[in-house]
Amino acid sequence: MGEDDYPRGVEEWIENTTALDRVKGIAAGRQQPISVAEVAEEAFVSKNTARSHLERLTEYNILRAETRGGTTVYSANPRYTRFSAVEELLDEHDRAGLMELRSEIQERIEGWREEFDVEEREELCEAARKTEFSEETRGLINPYRQWGMEEHRLSLVNEALRSYEETNPTEPASA
């Protein structure tokens, strides 16, 4: 494929990122495992380059490798992904900022508890199973999903706060 054959924006992406960064972004950004050939195609690198980078990323525990049907496939290592998310929170927020973020997330969860008169997220799923119409089901499933994402974010913020307190023990707590 010549440079003129690339989809719009790809040439700039290739020029401004390393092959390793493209391979990492493609493989780690997927919900489902991906093969060397797929990574190579999407990252605009050779299969050998993709394989080499994928193996290195696996050695560094950024990715996981497994064999499916005789093919090695790669996926994000959830521990690394979680660690990176916590580090990003620590980079972006001080203790007060983390506490504020925690409060905002808790407020959204409390809002769903009040709106749907439930204590736990799973009660929304249970209620959705008993609805008669698709609109009612969607009206419960969408908040159910959002609530799950917020619970995950809250766990990351709580972990970031614990880490912050361990590494900055003399800073007074705020909020």
N, C-alpha and C positions, 0 to 999 in steps of 0.2 A: 504494500500500500504506500503510495507516494504521499508527500505532504499535502498535495492538493486534494487528496481523497479523504482526508480526515473530516469528521463532522465538525461543525462550527465550534470554536472554543477549545478543541482538543489539542491543536498545535501549541497554543499558548500554555495549556496545562502541562504538556510534555516538556516544553522549554523551561518552565518554572518549577518543576518538581523532579526529584531524582527517581530513577526506576524503583529503588527500594521504597520510597515514600508512596509511589503509585501502587505497588504490589501490596504494601501494608494496608493502605486505605481501602483497596478493593476487597482483600481477604478479611480484614478485621471489621469492615463495615457491613458485612452480610449477616442476615439472620440464619441462613442455611449454609452448610459447608459448601466449598467451591473447589473445583479441580485446578490443577496446574494449567491445563489448556484454557480454561475459562479466565483465569487470572491473567495469563499471558495476553489473551485477546483484548480484555478490557483495560489492561494497564499499558497496552501498546509496547510490549517487550517480547523477546523470544521465549520459548518454553524453557530453555536452559536457564535464562536469566530469572524467570519466574520461579522455577524450581529451586535455584540456588538461594534466592531471597526468602522464599517460603520456608526452606529448611533452616535458614539462619534465624528467622523470626520465631520458628518453633523452638529452636535451641534456647532463645532468650525468653521463652514462656509467654510471648506475646500472642502466639497462635497455638492451636492444638492440631495435631494431625491424626487421622484415622483412615483405615482402609475400608472401603465400601465397594463390594463387587469387583475386587482386584484393582481398584483405583484409589490412590491416596487423595483425600480431600482435606481441606484446611478450614478452620473456623476460629473465631476469636476465643481467647482464653478468658472466661468470665472473671477470674480473679484479677487478671491484668486490667481488664476493662473497668472493673470496680475501683481498683487502685488508681487508675488514671482519672476517673471521674472525681474521686475524693481529692486527689492532688489538684485538679482543676478548680474545685471549690476553694481549696486552701489558697491557691494563687489569686483568686478573684475576690475573696472576702476576708476581712479580719473577723475577730470573735463576734463583735457587734453585728456585722453583716450576716454572719452565719445564724446568729440568734434571730435576726429579723426574717431571714429566709425560712427558718424553721417555723416561726410564728405564722407566716403567710401560708405555708403548706398546711399547717394544722387548722388554720381558719377555713381553708377550702374543704378539708375533710369534715370538719364540724358542720359546714354548710350542707354537705350531702347527708350527713346524719339527720340534721333537722328537716331538710327538704323531703326526704324519703322515710322519715321516722324509723330509722334502723340504727343499730349500734355497730354492726360489722358490714364490710363490703360484700361478703358472700350472701348476705340477705337480699341484696339487689339481684344477684344472679338467681337465687331461689324464686324471687318474685317474678322475674322475667320468664321463668319456666311455666308460670301459671297464667300468663297473659293470653288474651284471645286474638289480638291484632298486632301486626308487625310494627305499627307506630308505637304502641305501648312497649313492645319488646325493646325497640331501639331507644326509647326514652329511658330505659333502665340499663341497657347494655353500655351505652356511651358513657354515662357517669361511672358505671362499674369499671370500665377500662381506665378512665381518667383517674379514678380513685386509686387503682392499682399503680399507675405511674407515679402518683403523688406519694403513695406509701413507699415506693422504691426511692424516690428523691429524698423523702424524709429520712430513710435509713442511711443514705449517703451523707446527708447534712449532719446527722447524729454522729456518724463515724468521723466526719471531718472535725466536728467539735471535740470529740474525744482525742483525736490526733493533735489538734491545736492546743488543747489543755496539757497534753503530755509534753509537747515541745516548747510551750510558752507558759510554764507553771507560775511565773511571778506576775503575769499580767492580770489585773483585776477583772473580774467578770462584769459585763455590762448587760443591760436589758433585763 
